[in-house]
Amino acid sequence: MRSETPAGRVSGSVDTAVDDSGPGDGLVKAGVVVFAVGALATLVTVAPLLLGTDPFPTVAYLVSMLMGVGFALAAAGVLRSVAAQRRQARRP
């Protein structure tokens, strides 16, 4: 374990908010949340099929499709981050 303190932080000082987010980080975070909502909806809509009860209305199945939307958002965030890093690496 390292005994060094990160740059800009002094032991015992008040924790200040440091913006370490890069381009695309917000899309990745939003994608994770949307994916989680879609995954939960998928579990809820599959449960009646396994339990032999009446299935949910179509709206529940449409909410399940948020898994794909969340995955696409997260992938777009990763690609945006990669593009920004490549641009930064090309600078002299």
C-alpha angles and dihedrals in degrees: 000000000000119000095200123107118231117259112276095021124101121195111258095014125127111273108248122197110255116194103226095157117121132199111300097019092109091052091051092050092047090047091054092052094047091046091051092051090050092047091051090049090050091054091048094049094047094050096075090050091055094042095048096239129129113293122245122258121275092263090069090055091049090054087053088064089069087087089073092044091051092049090050091049092050092046090051089051092051092048090049090051092048091050092051092049092050091050090050092049092053093055113102 
